[in-house]
Amino acid sequence: MTLSHIPVSALAPSFTLPAIDKLTPGSRALLLAQERLQDAFQLASRIRDQHLFIADYPGVAREPLFKALCDAQGWQPRNLVALKQEGEPELQWREPSGDNVGSLAKQESAYAYINGPLRRADLIGKMTTVGGKRQYQPGLLAKHNWLFLSADSLCRRESLWDFLLQVLSQGFYRVSDELPKVPLHTTLVLVGHAGIYSELKAHEPQFNECFPLLGEVNNEMDLTRHHELEYGSWLVALAQEAGVTLDESALLPLFLHGSRLSEHQQRLALAGQDMVQLFAQAAAYRGTSHLDGKAITKALQQAEHRHNISERFSAQSFDDSFINLLTDGEKVGQINGLTVIDSIDYSYGEPARITATVHYGDGEVADIERKSELGGNIHAKGMMILSACLYRIFGRDAPLHLNANIVFEQSYQEIDGDSASLAEYCALMSAIAEQPIRQSLAVTGALDQFGNVQAIGGVNEKIEGFFSLCERRGLTGEQGVIIPKANLLQLNLDPKVIEAVKAGRFQLYQVAHMDEAVELLMDLPAGVADEDDNFPEGTLYGMVQQRLDKLAGHDDEEPLGFFARLLAKWTSRGN
């Protein structure tokens, strides 16, 4: 058996950090990795009757992004002038010139972003009386070349939404009978999450007519397509928005934080609002607007401290032995699985004790979580795949004569996801073969029907959760975690975990197939079946096969009859 240790170099991303004086901040730097959004914005700017919906996500810095889009596009101010003609005068938007002295409205700026209460008069303006004369007071649609509106707040005002669609369809609006119809010159941009766009696209016919363009905000940068220099410039540009400057030592913790947010070693998060808020917090803790690596690290640590109360309560339950979970020794049919507890703004890993028992039956692998209505659909799917693996190996030609029960012990909330299916399979093999599992190891991984171990979510939190428990109990060098090989690119572990692995006080293993996991956990070869589907004696699967044969009544030895047992009994007494 070859131990598949994960090399220390793979436990966190590595970057080629740029020199701080080589970075070029500015509005264009804020458009990093937003090629699709820029293309949609350019089209909306060139085609007057095709407006844009921007689908973004929580954490994006909206206003700096909108400003950068407008700066990159450029704009030409226009004045609203009245052309004298027979009948009602015609209003037109024209470039400023000496002939436009009597203009009714002037575009004041490139753009405006409105997020909050909005009235009809705010959009189209109104007629007011000044010095006894009636004058047109322009609204948002006349003052700005681009108008960004929060879709969430606008859709709550049904009458205003219907009016806006009417304006976009007609291409003009009327303020009052005193003023001719005002042609629409502004490009409207709705901003909201992708769910709002899907709902409007599906149920609002006029929306499809008025908003044919979709621009999606990219939430991460791919280092295989972009360079660290660009991300550094993006960070410095955001720092300028926050009114701070970055020291060169601040780049590494910021890059690592961006990678942690994206959960990938080769991708960096573009959550601009979160970064700006982090800069402000770091400046407040440090008492200066020049932020170094210590200031960033301090702000990140304090943010975790403010949000991890549930994690601390969970740790206390383990430390007080309210939750029974071993981190040393061996047990039959018992294994340490790993779960992730998610809240709105914080997540952490928590070990879970999974047990399996077997007895004679009709071949059912029972999911107690599902039967007690504490298991979700995806977890139930994982259990079905586990059963398929069992039957693929041991039940090809005949039904299995066992029943198994698998459960998350001391779990009082819903369990979902398939990331425990590898651990559940290993516990089941242990229970059938009656071979103990090392309790110093925790396992996470999802299975397919062929036994391949697939990637799971929250790998960093899961590793750190088990490490934290072992660290509080005392690291022995035997403790560790088994993860899918497919998750290696997501590793971005806490430095203290990396140091423990480097010193040999904690172990991390990668597996690509379930057979590798059972060998690690039970110190036995899994075994390879011969052409008759029989496994060698002394292997784990050989022991499983023997137990299944016994349950099916296929023992090699013929059971003793009544007289044979009586004779054996008297013979024993005679001796």
C-alpha positions in Angstrom: 0.0 0.0 0.0 1.4 3.4 -1.0 0.5 6.3 1.2 -0.6 9.2 -0.9 0.6 12.2 1.2 -0.3 15.6 -0.1 3.0 17.6 -0.6 3.3 20.7 1.5 3.7 22.8 -1.6 0.1 21.9 -2.6 -1.5 23.1 0.6 -1.9 26.7 -0.4 -1.6 28.7 -3.6 1.7 30.3 -4.7 1.8 33.7 -6.5 4.3 35.8 -8.4 3.6 39.0 -6.5 4.2 42.2 -8.4 6.2 45.1 -7.1 3.9 47.8 -5.7 5.5 50.5 -7.9 4.7 48.5 -11.0 1.0 48.6 -10.4 -1.2 50.9 -12.5 -4.4 51.8 -10.6 -7.3 53.6 -12.3 -10.8 53.1 -13.4 -9.7 50.7 -16.2 -8.1 48.4 -13.6 -11.5 48.0 -12.0 -12.8 46.3 -15.2 -10.5 43.3 -14.6 -12.0 40.1 -16.2 -15.2 41.9 -17.2 -14.9 41.4 -20.9 -18.4 40.1 -21.3 -19.9 42.9 -19.3 -18.0 45.5 -21.3 -19.2 44.1 -24.6 -22.8 44.3 -23.5 -22.4 47.8 -22.2 -20.8 49.0 -25.4 -23.7 47.6 -27.4 -26.3 49.3 -25.1 -24.4 52.6 -25.6 -24.4 52.3 -29.4 -28.0 51.0 -29.9 -30.4 53.5 -28.3 -33.4 51.3 -28.2 -31.7 48.3 -26.6 -31.2 48.7 -22.9 -29.1 46.6 -20.5 -29.6 44.3 -17.5 -26.5 43.8 -15.4 -26.6 40.6 -13.3 -24.2 41.0 -10.4 -23.8 39.3 -7.0 -23.4 40.2 -3.3 -20.1 41.8 -2.6 -19.5 43.6 -5.9 -18.6 47.3 -5.6 -21.3 48.7 -7.9 -20.5 52.4 -8.1 -16.8 52.1 -8.9 -17.6 49.4 -11.5 -20.3 51.6 -13.1 -17.9 54.6 -13.2 -15.2 52.5 -14.8 -17.7 51.3 -17.5 -18.7 54.8 -18.3 -15.1 56.1 -18.3 -14.0 53.4 -20.7 -16.9 54.1 -23.1 -16.7 57.9 -23.1 -19.7 60.2 -23.7 -20.7 63.4 -25.4 -23.0 65.8 -23.5 -26.2 66.8 -25.1 -28.7 69.7 -24.6 -32.5 69.4 -24.9 -33.6 72.2 -27.3 -36.9 73.2 -28.8 -37.2 73.5 -32.6 -39.7 76.1 -33.8 -42.2 74.7 -36.3 -45.8 74.9 -37.1 -48.0 73.5 -34.5 -46.4 72.0 -31.3 -42.6 72.6 -31.0 -40.4 69.6 -31.3 -37.8 68.8 -28.6 -34.5 67.3 -29.7 -31.1 66.4 -28.0 -28.2 68.1 -29.7 -24.6 68.8 -29.0 -23.9 72.1 -27.1 -23.4 75.1 -29.3 -24.1 78.8 -29.5 -27.5 78.0 -31.0 -28.6 76.1 -27.8 -28.7 79.1 -25.5 -32.3 78.5 -24.7 -31.9 74.8 -24.0 -34.5 73.2 -21.7 -32.2 70.7 -20.1 -28.6 69.8 -20.0 -27.0 66.4 -19.3 -25.1 67.0 -16.1 -23.0 63.9 -15.9 -22.2 60.6 -17.6 -24.2 58.4 -15.2 -26.2 58.1 -12.0 -26.9 55.1 -9.8 -30.2 55.0 -7.9 -30.8 52.4 -5.2 -33.7 53.2 -3.0 -37.1 54.9 -3.1 -38.0 56.3 -6.5 -40.9 58.4 -7.8 -42.2 59.1 -11.2 -41.2 62.8 -10.9 -37.7 61.8 -10.1 -37.4 60.0 -13.4 -39.1 62.5 -15.8 -39.0 65.7 -13.9 -41.8 68.2 -13.4 -43.0 71.7 -14.2 -42.3 74.4 -11.6 -43.1 78.1 -11.3 -40.1 80.4 -10.9 -40.6 84.2 -10.9 -44.1 83.8 -12.1 -43.0 81.7 -15.1 -43.5 78.0 -15.7 -40.2 76.1 -16.2 -39.2 72.5 -16.8 -37.2 70.9 -14.0 -35.4 67.9 -15.6 -35.5 64.5 -14.0 -33.0 61.6 -14.0 -33.8 60.6 -17.6 -32.7 64.0 -18.8 -29.7 64.6 -16.6 -27.6 61.6 -17.3 -26.3 59.7 -20.3 -26.6 56.3 -18.5 -29.0 55.7 -15.7 -28.3 52.6 -13.4 -31.4 51.5 -11.5 -31.6 48.8 -8.8 -34.0 46.3 -10.2 -34.9 45.0 -6.8 -36.3 48.4 -5.6 -37.9 49.3 -9.0 -39.8 46.0 -9.3 -41.5 46.7 -6.0 -43.2 49.7 -7.5 -45.5 48.0 -10.0 -47.0 51.2 -11.4 -43.6 52.9 -11.8 -42.3 49.8 -13.5 -45.2 49.7 -16.0 -44.6 53.4 -16.7 -40.9 52.9 -17.3 -41.6 50.1 -19.7 -44.0 52.3 -21.6 -41.4 55.1 -21.9 -38.8 52.6 -23.2 -41.2 51.2 -25.7 -42.3 54.6 -27.0 -38.9 56.3 -26.9 -40.3 59.4 -25.3 -42.3 60.7 -22.2 -44.5 63.6 -21.3 -44.1 65.7 -18.3 -47.3 67.7 -18.6 -49.5 69.3 -21.3 -47.4 72.4 -21.1 -44.4 70.7 -22.6 -44.0 68.7 -25.8 -43.0 65.1 -25.6 -39.4 64.6 -24.4 -37.4 62.2 -26.5 -35.5 59.5 -24.5 -31.8 59.9 -24.8 -30.6 58.0 -21.7 -29.5 54.4 -21.8 -31.2 52.6 -19.0 -29.3 49.9 -17.0 -31.1 47.7 -14.6 -28.9 46.1 -11.9 -29.8 43.0 -9.9 -29.1 39.3 -9.3 -29.6 36.8 -12.1 -32.8 35.4 -10.5 -34.6 38.7 -11.1 -33.5 38.7 -14.7 -34.8 35.1 -15.2 -38.2 36.0 -13.7 -38.6 39.1 -15.8 -37.4 37.3 -18.9 -39.9 34.5 -18.4 -43.0 36.5 -17.3 -42.7 40.1 -18.6 -43.1 40.3 -22.4 -42.2 44.0 -22.6 -39.0 43.3 -20.7 -37.7 41.2 -23.6 -38.5 44.0 -26.0 -36.8 46.7 -23.9 -33.9 44.8 -22.3 -32.5 42.4 -24.9 -28.9 42.8 -23.6 -27.5 41.0 -20.5 -24.2 41.8 -19.0 -23.0 39.4 -16.3 -20.5 40.6 -13.7 -17.6 38.1 -13.4 -17.0 37.3 -9.7 -13.5 36.0 -10.1 -10.3 36.3 -12.1 -8.6 33.3 -13.7 -4.8 33.3 -13.3 -4.5 31.2 -16.4 -5.9 34.0 -18.4 -4.8 37.1 -16.4 -1.7 38.0 -14.5 -1.0 38.8 -10.8 0.0 42.3 -12.0 -3.6 43.0 -13.1 -5.1 41.8 -9.8 -2.6 43.9 -7.9 -3.7 47.0 -9.9 -7.3 46.1 -9.1 -6.5 46.0 -5.4 -4.7 49.3 -5.5 -7.6 50.9 -7.4 -10.0 49.7 -4.8 -7.7 51.0 -2.1 -7.9 54.5 -3.7 -11.7 54.2 -3.6 -11.5 53.5 0.1 -9.0 56.4 0.7 -6.1 54.2 1.7 -2.7 53.1 0.3 -1.3 49.6 0.3 2.2 48.6 1.3 3.9 45.8 -0.7 3.6 43.5 2.3 -0.2 43.8 2.1 -0.4 42.0 -1.3 0.2 38.4 -0.1 -2.5 38.3 2.5 -4.9 40.0 0.1 -4.1 37.5 -2.7 -4.5 34.6 -0.3 -7.9 36.1 0.9 -9.0 36.5 -2.7 -8.1 32.9 -3.4 -9.9 31.7 -0.3 -13.1 33.5 -1.3 -13.0 31.9 -4.7 -12.1 28.5 -3.3 -9.5 27.9 -6.0 -5.7 28.2 -6.1 -5.8 29.7 -9.7 -8.7 32.0 -9.2 -9.0 35.3 -7.3 -12.3 36.8 -6.1 -13.4 40.1 -7.5 -15.7 41.0 -4.5 -14.8 44.7 -4.6 -17.2 45.9 -1.9 -15.9 43.3 0.5 -12.3 44.4 -0.2 -13.2 48.1 0.3 -14.8 47.3 3.7 -11.8 45.2 4.7 -9.5 48.2 3.9 -11.6 50.5 6.1 -11.5 48.0 9.0 -7.8 47.5 8.7 -7.2 51.3 8.7 -9.4 51.6 11.8 -7.5 48.9 13.7 -4.1 50.2 12.5 -4.9 53.9 13.0 -3.3 54.8 9.7 -4.4 55.0 6.0 -1.2 53.1 4.9 -1.9 49.4 5.2 0.7 46.8 5.5 0.4 43.0 5.7 0.0 43.0 9.5 -2.9 45.5 9.2 -4.7 43.2 6.6 -4.1 40.1 8.7 -5.3 41.7 11.8 -8.5 42.8 10.1 -9.2 39.4 8.7 -8.6 37.7 12.1 -10.9 40.1 13.9 -13.6 39.6 11.2 -13.4 35.9 11.9 -13.5 36.5 15.7 -16.7 38.6 15.3 -18.5 35.9 13.3 -17.4 32.5 14.7 -19.5 32.3 17.9 -21.3 29.1 16.6 -17.9 27.5 15.9 -16.7 28.3 19.4 -19.9 26.8 20.9 -19.4 23.7 18.8 -15.8 23.3 19.9 -16.9 23.6 23.6 -19.3 20.8 23.1 -16.5 18.5 21.9 -14.1 19.7 24.6 -16.8 19.0 27.3 -17.4 15.5 25.8 -21.0 16.3 25.1 -20.3 15.0 21.6 -18.6 11.6 21.5 -15.9 11.5 18.8 -12.6 9.7 19.0 -9.3 11.0 17.5 -7.2 8.0 18.4 -7.5 4.2 18.7 -9.6 1.9 16.4 -13.3 1.0 16.2 -15.3 -1.4 14.0 -18.0 0.2 12.0 -17.2 3.8 13.1 -15.5 6.6 11.2 -15.0 10.3 11.4 -16.8 12.2 8.7 -16.5 15.9 8.0 -19.3 18.4 7.6 -19.5 22.2 6.9 -21.8 24.4 8.9 -22.9 27.4 6.7 -24.4 30.6 7.9 -25.1 33.8 5.9 -21.6 35.2 6.4 -19.5 32.5 8.0 -18.8 28.8 7.5 -16.7 26.3 9.5 -15.9 22.6 9.5 -17.2 20.2 12.1 -16.3 16.5 12.5 -19.2 14.0 12.7 -19.2 10.4 14.0 -20.7 8.0 11.4 -21.5 4.5 12.4 -22.7 1.4 10.5 -24.2 -1.9 11.7 -25.1 -5.0 9.7 -27.3 -8.0 10.2 -29.0 -10.7 8.2 -31.7 -9.3 5.9 -32.8 -8.7 2.3 -30.0 -6.5 1.1 -31.2 -3.0 2.1 -28.7 -0.4 3.1 -30.9 1.9 5.3 -30.2 5.6 5.6 -31.4 6.4 9.1 -31.1 10.1 8.4 -33.5 9.8 5.5 -36.0 7.6 7.5 -36.0 10.1 10.3 -36.5 12.9 7.8 -33.2 14.5 8.7 -31.5 13.7 5.4 -31.8 15.7 2.3 -32.3 14.5 -1.3 -28.6 14.8 -2.3 -27.6 12.8 0.8 -30.2 10.1 -0.1 -28.7 10.1 -3.6 -25.2 9.5 -2.2 -26.6 6.6 -0.1 -28.1 5.0 -3.2 -24.8 5.3 -5.1 -23.1 3.7 -2.1 -25.5 0.8 -2.3 -24.8 0.5 -6.1 -21.0 0.3 -5.3 -21.7 -2.5 -2.8 -23.8 -4.5 -5.3 -21.4 -3.9 -8.1 -18.6 -5.6 -6.2 -20.3 -8.3 -4.2 -23.8 -8.8 -5.6 -23.3 -9.3 -9.3 -24.6 -12.8 -9.5 -26.7 -13.3 -6.4 -28.7 -11.1 -4.0 -27.0 -10.0 -0.7 -28.4 -11.3 2.5 -27.6 -8.5 4.8 -29.3 -5.3 6.1 -27.2 -2.3 7.1 -28.0 0.8 9.0 -25.9 3.9 8.6 -26.3 7.1 10.7 -24.7 10.4 11.7 -24.5 10.0 15.5 -25.6 13.0 17.7 -26.9 14.8 14.6 -30.1 16.8 15.3 -30.4 18.9 12.1 -30.8 18.1 8.5 -27.8 16.4 6.8 -27.5 17.0 3.0 -24.9 16.6 0.3 -23.1 13.5 -0.9 -19.7 14.3 0.5 -20.0 11.7 3.3 -20.6 8.8 0.9 -16.9 7.7 0.9 -16.9 7.7 4.7 -20.2 5.8 4.9 -18.9 3.2 2.5 -15.7 2.7 4.6 -17.8 2.3 7.7 -20.0 -0.2 6.0 -16.9 -2.3 4.8 -15.6 -2.2 8.4 -18.9 -3.4 9.9 -19.2 -6.2 7.4 -15.6 -7.4 7.6 -15.5 -6.7 11.3 -12.2 -4.9 10.8 -11.4 -1.7 12.9 -11.0 1.8 11.4 -8.3 4.2 12.6 -10.1 6.9 14.5 -7.2 9.3 14.1 -8.2 9.9 10.5 -11.2 11.8 9.2 -12.6 11.3 5.7 -14.5 13.3 3.1 -15.3 12.5 -0.5 -18.2 11.7 -2.8 -18.5 8.4 -4.7 -19.7 7.5 -8.2 -21.0 4.0 -9.0 -17.6 2.8 -10.0 -15.9 3.8 -6.8 -14.1 6.9 -8.0 -13.8 9.6 -5.4 -15.2 12.9 -6.6 -14.6 16.5 -5.4 -16.6 18.0 -2.5 -17.2 21.5 -1.2 -15.7 23.3 1.8 -12.5 21.2 1.8 -10.5 23.9 3.6 -13.1 24.3 6.4 -13.4 20.5 6.8 -9.6 20.0 7.2 -9.3 23.0 9.6 -12.3 21.8 11.6 -10.7 18.4 12.3 -7.3 19.9 12.8 -8.6 22.3 15.4 -10.2 19.5 17.4 -7.0 17.4 17.3 -4.8 20.4 18.2 -6.9 21.1 21.3 -6.5 17.4 22.3 -2.9 17.3 21.4 -1.4 16.5 18.0 0.2 13.0 17.9 1.4 12.8 14.3 -1.1 10.0 13.6 -4.1 12.3 13.1 -5.0 13.5 9.6 -7.6 13.9 6.9 -8.3 12.0 3.7 -9.6 14.2 0.9 -10.4 13.6 -2.8 -7.5 14.1 -5.2 -9.8 16.3 -7.3 -9.9 18.9 -4.5 -6.1 19.7 -4.5 -6.6 22.9 -6.5 -9.0 24.2 -3.8 -6.5 23.9 -0.9 -5.8 27.2 0.8 -5.1 26.2 4.4 -4.4 28.2 7.5 -0.7 28.6 8.0 -0.7 26.7 11.4 -2.2 23.7 9.6 0.6 23.9 6.9 3.2 24.2 9.6 1.9 21.1 11.4 1.9 19.1 8.2 5.4 20.2 7.4 6.6 19.2 10.9 4.9 15.8 10.6 2.4 16.5 13.4 -0.6 16.2 11.1 -1.2 14.2 8.0 -3.1 14.9 4.8 -3.8 12.2 2.2 -5.3 12.3 -1.3 -7.3 9.5 -2.8 -8.8 9.0 -6.2 -10.6 5.7 -5.6 -12.5 4.2 -2.6 -10.1 1.2 -2.4 -7.2 3.6 -1.5 -9.3 5.0 1.4 -10.2 1.7 2.9 -6.6 0.6 2.8 -5.5 3.7 4.6 -8.2 3.4 7.2 -7.9 -0.3 8.0 -4.2 -1.1 7.1 -5.3 -3.9 4.8 -5.1 -4.4 1.1 -8.5 -4.0 -0.5 -8.0 -7.0 -2.8 -8.5 -7.6 -6.5 -11.1 -10.2 -7.6 -10.0 -13.1 -9.8 -11.9 -14.2 -13.0 -14.5 -16.0 -10.8 -15.1 -12.7 -8.8 -13.5 -14.1 -5.7 -11.2 -12.0 -3.6 -8.0 -13.4 -1.9 -8.0 -14.3 1.7 -6.4 -11.8 4.0 -7.7 -8.9 2.0 -10.5 -6.6 3.2 -12.8 -7.5 0.4 -12.0 -11.2 0.9 -13.2 -10.8 4.5 -16.3 -8.9 3.4 -17.0 -11.7 0.9 -16.6 -14.4 3.5 -19.0 -12.6 5.9 -21.6 -12.2 3.1 -21.3 -15.8 2.3 -22.0 -16.7 5.9 -25.0 -14.5 6.0 -26.3 -16.2 2.9 -25.7 -19.6 4.4 -22.9 -20.6 2.0 -20.4 -21.7 4.7 -17.8 -24.2 3.5 -18.4 -26.2 6.7 -21.7 -28.3 6.9 -23.5 -27.4 10.1 -23.5 -30.3 12.7 -26.8 -32.2 13.1 -28.3 -33.2 16.5 -26.6 -36.5 16.9 -23.3 -35.2 15.7 -23.4 -32.3 18.2 -24.4 -34.9 21.0 -21.4 -37.1 20.0 -19.1 -34.2 20.0 -20.3 -33.1 23.4 -19.7 -36.6 25.0 -16.3 -36.9 23.3 -15.3 -33.6 24.8 -16.4 -34.7 28.3 -14.4 -38.0 27.9 -11.3 -36.0 27.2 
